[in-house]
Amino acid sequence: MHHVIIGGGPAGVIAAETIRKQAPYDNITIISDEAVPAYSRMAIPYLLIGNVQEDGTYLRKNPDHLKSLHVNWVVAGVNKVETATKKIALNSGIEVTFDTLLIASGSHPIKPPIPGIDSKGVHTCWTMEDARHIMVLANKGSRVLQLGAGFIGCIIMEALAARGVKLSVVEMGDRMVPRMMGPTAGGMIRNWVQSKGVEVFTATKVESIEAGTPLKVKLSNGKTVEADLVISAAGVRPAIGFLKDSGITCLLGVLTDAHLQTNVLGIFAAGDCAEAFDKVTGKTIVSAIQPNAAEQARVAGMNMVASSRGKAMQAELKGVTQINVLDTLGLISTSFGDWQGQPGGEHVELTDVKKGKHLSLQFKDDVLVGCNSVGWTEHVGVMRGLVEGKVKLGEWKNHLKADPTKLMEAYIASAQGQQKWAGAQDERRR
């Protein structure tokens, strides 16, 4: 049997390891469009800061790890997937056939339609090659303009600030981290960042970039900012363009079932490109965080082996975790579940601007369906447990609406009480 994996990131590597454990003698091929060992993109900021060298970003310490597992590594881009013939056309001109296929191609940066976006000195911060370019240009005192202040943008900003650059950030949304934080929280993060010496423009677009040394960046607020380096961090989207006309169902990402299988038998998806069911919201979502990629890859790998042998697939994805924990120049913020709330729901907020703390809780009936926080680190685990566990709070919902800080008490009283009840029910069934 030949198991082919498109993508050499965390999902691809973990799936290959899982397959090898289940099928010691099957053939495994990983197709990657980067000619470097498998690495974690989330480690790139640490590379930029100087905390690690390039080999410190590698997913496995042993450079021959995949070779030792007899995994074939092919460096090429994928042009198309033919599901009927089970063939993959590569940009190198060769074709690869498969028995089972995992699409783990991850995401790629969004390229905003800005005149001059392809100018010399404008880079994304997504690949190892990007990091190498940035380290040459982002030196102490260099003028750097970053386009985008979302989750990824804030992580990049942390690394740039550590390099001692003069940093300006432009965000078209009305606040920082708009897809993770509400107006109050996003505003608090902006104020914090500005207090650290970073210039921030929100509700502002980059209209054009004039090539040259320095680059001249025209903003929608009428200002022109000179920069030695422009970093485009306008977000990412699933890298699935090669699946056009393949017959594989794609929405925002590659649509999967609980087994991580697509609508085509024997073809699976995992990681940032996969769209899976979220047990909290009851919807299919793309949740591009590494813990999800790892679990999806494990489930997909096990089911690829079962599928190739005509066996029933046993491994199931329990759900997609929606977790965002962000460190922005020392200010910790979090977001869990449906942080914007649900129709007909209730919410409560508590803000202490002087202490830099904010807490927002969203309820549907007596269940905490989402929350976010700024500067509130003591109850991060409890918030996640309540949201993902769909814990029925009962009377504790009103206690939390009166005092949102009583999360721990609510969790102990509600979650443990329900566990005892479930245990008693199990005893009765016996």
C-alpha positions as CSV (number, residue, x, y, z in Angstrom):
1,M,0.0,0.0,0.0
2,H,1.2,3.5,-0.8
3,H,0.1,6.3,1.6
4,V,0.8,9.8,0.2
5,I,0.8,13.0,2.3
6,I,0.7,16.4,0.7
7,G,2.4,18.8,3.2
8,G,5.5,18.5,5.4
9,G,4.4,20.4,8.4
10,P,3.2,19.1,11.8
11,A,0.1,17.4,10.4
12,G,2.1,15.6,7.7
13,V,4.9,14.4,10.0
14,I,2.6,13.2,12.7
15,A,0.4,11.4,10.2
16,A,3.4,9.6,8.7
17,E,4.6,8.6,12.2
18,T,1.1,7.3,13.0
19,I,0.9,5.3,9.7
20,R,4.3,3.8,10.3
21,K,3.3,2.5,13.7
22,Q,0.2,0.9,12.3
23,A,1.7,-0.4,9.1
24,P,5.4,-1.2,9.4
25,Y,5.9,-2.3,5.8
26,D,3.6,0.1,3.8
27,N,5.1,2.8,1.6
28,I,4.8,6.4,2.8
29,T,5.6,9.5,0.8
30,I,5.5,13.1,2.0
31,I,5.3,15.8,-0.7
32,S,6.6,19.2,0.5
33,D,7.1,22.4,-1.4
34,E,10.0,23.5,0.9
35,A,13.5,22.1,0.6
36,V,14.2,22.2,4.3
37,P,13.5,19.6,7.0
38,A,10.0,19.7,8.6
39,Y,9.7,22.6,10.9
40,S,7.2,24.5,13.0
41,R,6.0,27.9,11.6
42,M,5.2,28.9,15.2
43,A,8.9,28.7,16.0
44,I,9.8,31.3,13.4
45,P,9.4,34.2,15.8
46,Y,11.9,32.5,18.2
47,L,14.3,32.3,15.3
48,L,13.8,36.0,14.6
49,I,14.4,36.9,18.2
50,G,17.5,34.8,18.3
51,N,16.4,32.3,20.9
52,V,16.9,29.4,18.5
53,Q,18.8,28.7,15.3
54,E,17.2,27.2,12.2
55,D,17.6,23.6,13.5
56,G,15.7,24.7,16.7
57,T,12.6,25.1,14.6
58,Y,12.7,21.6,13.3
59,L,9.9,19.3,14.4
60,R,12.2,16.4,15.2
61,K,15.7,16.8,16.6
62,N,17.1,14.0,14.5
63,P,17.5,15.3,10.9
64,D,17.2,11.7,9.7
65,H,14.1,10.9,11.7
66,L,11.8,10.5,8.7
67,K,14.5,8.6,6.8
68,S,14.8,6.2,9.7
69,L,11.0,5.6,9.4
70,H,11.5,4.8,5.7
71,V,9.4,7.8,4.7
72,N,10.1,9.1,1.2
73,W,10.4,12.9,1.1
74,V,9.7,14.6,-2.3
75,V,10.3,18.3,-2.7
76,A,7.8,19.6,-5.2
77,G,4.6,21.6,-5.6
78,V,1.3,19.9,-6.4
79,N,-0.5,21.0,-9.6
80,K,-3.6,18.8,-9.3
81,V,-5.1,15.7,-7.7
82,E,-7.0,13.2,-9.9
83,T,-9.2,11.2,-7.7
84,A,-10.5,8.8,-10.4
85,T,-7.0,7.6,-11.3
86,K,-5.5,8.2,-7.9
87,K,-2.7,10.3,-9.3
88,I,-1.0,13.5,-8.2
89,A,0.6,15.8,-10.8
90,L,3.6,17.6,-9.5
91,N,5.2,20.8,-10.8
92,S,8.4,18.9,-11.4
93,G,6.6,17.1,-14.2
94,I,6.3,13.7,-12.5
95,E,3.2,11.9,-11.3
96,V,2.7,10.1,-8.0
97,T,0.1,7.4,-7.5
98,F,-1.5,6.6,-4.2
99,D,-3.8,4.1,-2.4
100,T,-4.7,6.6,0.3
101,L,-4.1,10.3,0.4
102,L,-3.8,12.9,3.2
103,I,-4.2,16.6,2.3
104,A,-2.1,18.4,4.9
105,S,-1.0,21.3,2.8
106,G,-1.6,23.9,5.5
107,S,-2.2,27.6,4.8
108,H,-0.6,30.3,2.8
109,P,-0.5,34.1,3.4
110,I,-3.2,36.2,1.8
111,K,-1.7,38.7,-0.7
112,P,-3.7,41.9,-0.5
113,P,-4.4,43.7,-3.7
114,I,-2.1,46.7,-3.0
115,P,-0.1,48.5,-5.7
116,G,3.6,47.8,-5.0
117,I,3.0,44.7,-2.8
118,D,5.6,42.9,-4.9
119,S,8.3,45.5,-4.4
120,K,11.8,44.6,-3.1
121,G,11.8,44.8,0.7
122,V,8.2,43.6,1.1
123,H,7.9,40.1,2.6
124,T,5.5,37.8,4.3
125,C,6.6,36.0,7.5
126,W,5.5,32.5,6.9
127,T,8.3,30.4,5.6
128,M,11.9,29.7,6.5
129,E,13.0,31.7,3.4
130,D,10.8,34.6,4.6
131,A,12.6,34.5,8.0
132,R,16.0,34.6,6.4
133,H,15.1,37.8,4.4
134,I,13.6,39.5,7.5
135,M,16.7,38.8,9.6
136,V,18.8,40.6,7.0
137,L,16.6,43.7,7.0
138,A,15.1,43.9,10.5
139,N,18.1,45.2,12.4
140,K,18.2,47.5,15.4
141,G,16.9,50.9,14.4
142,S,15.5,49.7,11.1
143,R,12.1,51.2,10.1
144,V,9.6,48.4,9.8
145,L,6.0,48.7,8.8
146,Q,3.8,45.7,9.4
147,L,0.5,45.3,7.6
148,G,-2.0,43.4,9.9
149,A,-2.5,43.2,13.6
150,G,-4.3,39.9,13.9
151,F,-3.2,36.8,15.9
152,I,-0.3,36.0,13.6
153,G,0.6,39.7,13.2
154,C,0.9,40.1,16.9
155,I,3.2,37.1,17.2
156,I,5.4,38.6,14.5
157,M,5.3,42.0,16.1
158,E,6.7,40.5,19.3
159,A,9.7,39.1,17.5
160,L,10.3,42.4,15.6
161,A,10.2,44.5,18.8
162,A,12.8,42.1,20.3
163,R,15.1,42.9,17.4
164,G,15.0,46.6,18.3
165,V,13.4,47.9,15.2
166,K,11.3,51.1,14.9
167,L,7.9,49.5,14.3
168,S,4.6,50.7,12.8
169,V,1.6,48.5,12.6
170,V,-1.4,49.1,10.3
171,E,-4.7,47.2,10.9
172,M,-7.7,47.8,8.7
173,G,-10.0,46.6,11.5
174,D,-11.2,49.0,14.2
175,R,-9.1,47.3,16.8
176,M,-6.2,44.9,17.2
177,V,-6.8,41.2,16.9
178,P,-10.4,41.8,15.6
179,R,-11.1,38.1,15.0
180,M,-10.2,37.2,18.6
181,M,-11.2,40.2,20.7
182,G,-14.1,42.6,21.1
183,P,-13.8,46.4,20.9
184,T,-12.8,46.9,24.6
185,A,-10.2,44.1,24.7
186,G,-8.8,45.0,21.3
187,G,-8.5,48.7,22.4
188,M,-6.7,47.7,25.5
189,I,-4.1,45.6,23.6
190,R,-3.6,48.6,21.3
191,N,-3.0,51.0,24.2
192,W,-0.5,48.5,25.7
193,V,1.4,48.1,22.5
194,Q,1.6,51.8,22.0
195,S,2.9,52.2,25.5
196,K,5.8,49.9,24.5
197,G,6.8,52.3,21.7
198,V,5.0,50.7,18.7
199,E,3.1,53.0,16.4
200,V,-0.4,51.6,15.7
201,F,-2.9,52.7,13.1
202,T,-6.3,51.0,13.3
203,A,-9.2,51.4,10.9
204,T,-6.5,52.2,8.3
205,K,-5.6,50.6,5.0
206,V,-2.3,50.5,3.1
207,E,-3.2,52.1,-0.2
208,S,0.1,51.8,-2.0
209,I,3.8,50.9,-1.6
210,E,6.3,52.9,-3.6
211,A,9.4,50.9,-4.4
212,G,12.8,52.3,-3.4
213,T,15.2,52.8,-0.5
214,P,13.3,53.5,1.7
215,L,10.0,52.1,0.7
216,K,7.2,54.8,0.9
217,V,3.9,53.4,2.2
218,K,0.8,55.5,1.7
219,L,-2.0,55.0,4.2
220,S,-5.7,55.7,3.9
221,N,-5.5,58.2,6.8
222,G,-3.4,60.5,4.6
223,K,0.0,59.7,6.1
224,T,3.0,58.3,4.2
225,V,5.4,56.1,6.3
226,E,8.9,55.4,5.2
227,A,10.2,51.9,5.8
228,D,13.3,49.8,5.3
229,L,11.1,46.7,5.4
230,V,7.4,46.0,5.0
231,I,5.9,42.8,6.4
232,S,2.6,41.7,5.0
233,A,0.7,39.8,7.8
234,A,-2.8,40.2,6.4
235,G,-3.9,36.7,7.4
236,V,-3.8,33.2,5.8
237,R,-6.1,30.9,4.1
238,P,-6.1,27.1,3.4
239,A,-3.6,26.2,0.6
240,I,-6.0,24.1,-1.4
241,G,-6.0,25.7,-4.9
242,F,-4.6,22.5,-6.4
243,L,-7.9,20.7,-5.5
244,K,-9.9,22.7,-8.1
245,D,-11.9,20.3,-10.3
246,S,-10.7,17.3,-8.2
247,G,-14.2,16.5,-7.0
248,I,-13.1,16.8,-3.3
249,T,-15.6,19.0,-1.5
250,C,-14.1,22.3,-0.2
251,L,-15.7,25.1,1.7
252,L,-13.3,27.4,3.4
253,G,-11.1,24.3,3.9
254,V,-11.3,20.7,2.8
255,L,-14.5,19.4,4.3
256,T,-14.1,16.2,6.5
257,D,-16.2,13.9,8.5
258,A,-15.5,12.6,12.1
259,H,-12.9,10.2,10.6
260,L,-11.1,13.1,8.8
261,Q,-12.2,11.5,5.5
262,T,-13.4,13.7,2.7
263,N,-16.3,13.0,0.4
264,V,-13.9,10.8,-1.6
265,L,-13.2,7.4,-0.1
266,G,-9.6,7.0,0.9
267,I,-8.8,10.7,0.8
268,F,-8.4,12.5,4.1
269,A,-7.4,16.0,5.3
270,A,-5.8,17.3,8.5
271,G,-4.3,20.5,9.9
272,D,-4.8,24.1,8.8
273,C,-6.4,23.1,5.5
274,A,-9.0,20.9,7.0
275,E,-12.6,22.0,7.9
276,A,-13.8,19.8,10.7
277,F,-16.8,19.7,13.1
278,D,-16.6,21.9,16.2
279,K,-18.5,20.5,19.1
280,V,-18.8,23.9,20.8
281,T,-20.5,25.8,18.0
282,G,-22.0,22.8,16.2
283,K,-20.5,24.0,12.9
284,T,-17.6,23.0,10.7
285,I,-14.6,25.3,11.0
286,V,-11.0,25.7,10.1
287,S,-9.1,26.0,13.4
288,A,-5.5,26.6,12.5
289,I,-3.7,25.8,15.7
290,Q,-1.0,23.1,16.1
291,P,-2.9,21.0,18.8
292,N,-5.8,20.5,16.3
293,A,-3.3,19.6,13.5
294,A,-1.7,17.0,15.7
295,E,-4.9,15.3,16.8
296,Q,-6.4,15.4,13.3
297,A,-3.2,13.9,11.9
298,R,-3.3,11.1,14.4
299,V,-6.9,10.2,13.6
300,A,-6.4,10.5,9.9
301,G,-3.3,8.4,9.9
302,M,-5.0,5.5,11.8
303,N,-8.0,5.7,9.5
304,M,-5.8,5.7,6.3
305,V,-4.3,2.4,7.3
306,A,-7.8,0.9,8.2
307,S,-9.2,2.2,4.9
308,S,-6.4,0.7,2.8
309,R,-7.1,-2.7,4.3
310,G,-10.9,-2.5,3.9
311,K,-11.5,-2.3,7.6
312,A,-13.9,-0.1,9.5
313,M,-12.5,3.2,10.7
314,Q,-12.5,3.3,14.5
315,A,-10.6,6.6,15.2
316,E,-12.8,9.6,15.5
317,L,-12.1,13.3,16.0
318,K,-13.8,14.3,19.3
319,G,-14.1,17.9,18.1
320,V,-12.1,21.0,17.2
321,T,-10.6,23.1,19.9
322,Q,-11.0,26.8,19.6
323,I,-8.2,28.2,21.7
324,N,-6.2,31.4,21.2
325,V,-3.7,32.4,23.9
326,L,-1.6,35.4,22.8
327,D,1.3,37.1,24.4
328,T,1.6,40.6,23.0
329,L,4.7,42.3,24.4
330,G,4.0,40.8,27.8
331,L,0.2,41.2,27.8
332,I,-1.6,37.9,27.9
333,S,-5.0,37.7,26.2
334,T,-7.2,34.6,25.6
335,S,-10.2,33.6,23.5
336,F,-12.3,30.4,23.8
337,G,-15.2,29.1,21.9
338,D,-18.0,31.4,20.6
339,W,-16.5,34.6,22.2
340,Q,-18.9,36.9,20.3
341,G,-21.9,35.1,21.7
342,Q,-24.9,33.4,20.2
343,P,-28.3,34.7,19.2
344,G,-30.6,34.9,22.2
345,G,-27.6,34.5,24.6
346,E,-26.5,36.6,27.5
347,H,-23.2,38.1,28.4
348,V,-21.3,39.9,31.1
349,E,-18.1,42.0,31.0
350,L,-15.7,43.2,33.7
351,T,-13.0,45.8,32.9
352,D,-10.3,47.4,35.0
353,V,-8.4,49.7,32.7
354,K,-5.9,50.8,35.3
355,K,-4.9,47.2,36.0
356,G,-5.1,46.3,32.4
357,K,-7.6,43.5,33.0
358,H,-10.7,42.6,31.0
359,L,-13.0,39.6,31.2
360,S,-16.0,38.8,28.9
361,L,-18.3,35.8,29.3
362,Q,-20.9,34.6,26.8
363,F,-23.8,32.4,27.9
364,K,-26.4,30.4,26.0
365,D,-29.1,29.2,28.5
366,D,-26.9,28.1,31.5
367,V,-23.8,27.1,29.5
368,L,-20.7,29.2,29.0
369,V,-20.3,29.1,25.2
370,G,-17.4,31.5,24.8
371,C,-15.2,34.0,26.6
372,N,-12.2,36.2,26.2
373,S,-9.8,38.0,28.6
374,V,-7.0,40.4,28.7
375,G,-4.4,40.3,31.6
376,W,-6.4,37.6,33.3
377,T,-4.3,34.5,33.4
378,E,-5.3,32.7,36.6
379,H,-8.5,31.1,35.2
380,V,-7.4,30.2,31.7
381,G,-7.8,26.5,32.2
382,V,-11.1,26.9,33.9
383,M,-12.5,29.0,31.1
384,R,-11.5,26.4,28.6
385,G,-12.9,23.6,30.7
386,L,-16.3,25.2,31.1
387,V,-16.6,26.1,27.3
388,E,-15.4,22.8,25.9
389,G,-17.1,20.7,28.5
390,K,-20.5,22.5,27.9
391,V,-20.9,22.5,31.7
392,K,-24.4,23.3,32.8
393,L,-24.0,26.1,35.4
394,G,-27.5,26.2,36.7
395,E,-27.7,28.9,39.4
396,W,-24.0,29.6,39.0
397,K,-24.8,31.4,35.8
398,N,-26.4,34.2,37.8
399,H,-23.5,34.2,40.2
400,L,-21.1,34.7,37.3
401,K,-23.2,37.5,35.8
402,A,-23.0,39.2,39.2
403,D,-19.2,38.5,39.6
404,P,-17.4,37.0,36.5
405,T,-14.3,36.4,38.6
406,K,-15.9,33.4,40.4
407,L,-15.1,31.1,37.5
408,M,-13.2,28.6,39.7
409,E,-16.0,28.3,42.2
410,A,-18.5,27.9,39.4
411,Y,-16.4,25.2,37.8
412,I,-15.9,23.2,41.0
413,A,-19.5,23.4,42.0
414,S,-21.0,22.7,38.5
415,A,-18.5,20.4,36.8
416,Q,-17.7,18.2,39.7
417,G,-21.4,18.0,40.7
418,Q,-22.3,16.8,37.2
419,Q,-19.4,14.3,37.2
420,K,-20.7,12.8,40.5
421,W,-24.2,12.6,39.0
422,A,-22.9,10.9,35.9
423,G,-21.0,8.4,38.1
424,A,-24.1,7.7,40.1
425,Q,-26.0,7.0,36.9
426,D,-23.3,4.6,35.7
427,E,-23.5,2.7,39.0
428,R,-27.3,2.4,38.6
429,R,-26.9,1.0,35.1
430,R,-24.6,-1.7,36.5
